[in-house]
Amino acid sequence: SRLPLKPSLPWRLSMLTALSISSHWMWEVGVHLQVLLRTRYMRRVDLMYLLAHTLRSLRLGLLLGEKIPFKGLFSINAIGFLAINVVPLRLGEAVRPYLLKENHDIAFGRSVAAIVVERIIDLCMLLFMLLGLSWWVELPPGGVMVDDMDILALGQKMAGGLVGLGFVGLIGVVWMGDPVIRLIAKLPAGDRLAGFAD
């Protein structure tokens, strides 16, 4: 078989990715691999990464709401996360919606919406874990005072309030979805937001 005269976009992206990895980051990757291979925990790290990637793929399938084979989601996620890590400015985020459109005929807007929701969920979970950790981290005894105000304690209380409020709001949207979407639709430019939330 002959190479096509005009290579397809996935072929060009895969070649660009391979060239980028081999030319720019091979030395750094080699150094990190030497360190990791010396540890006895490499198998556990691999299993945890595989588990996290599997859960991400399942989450993407749930957010899309389409019947897509797991093998297809897993490979699209693998290529997408590779592109996110290799392409500058996180422009690799556009790879997953493109591949979902090409391989499974999922609308580009729907894929982008699922990825935005993924990022919001990731941010909420990160804040939730940070808040949980902040209760067990030992703060300086006198705090950090700025103009007679302990900014660490204040930040902890504000973060706790925001995360709690966001968590309650997220549960409210999930639990009472349709009434909330109707309220959003009444706002200025709410039709677009309601369509996104729907």
Secondary structure, DSSP 8 states (H G I E B T S, - for coil): ----SS--HHHHHHHHHHHHIIIIIHHHHHHHHHHHHHSTTHHHHHHHHHHHHHHHHHHHHHHHTS---HHHHHHHHHHHHHHHHHSGGGGGGGHHHHHHHHHH---HHHHHHHHHHHHHHHHHHHHHHHHHHHTTS---TT--EETTEEHHHHHHHHHHHHHHHHHHHHHHHHHTHHHHHHHHHHSTTHHHHHHHH-
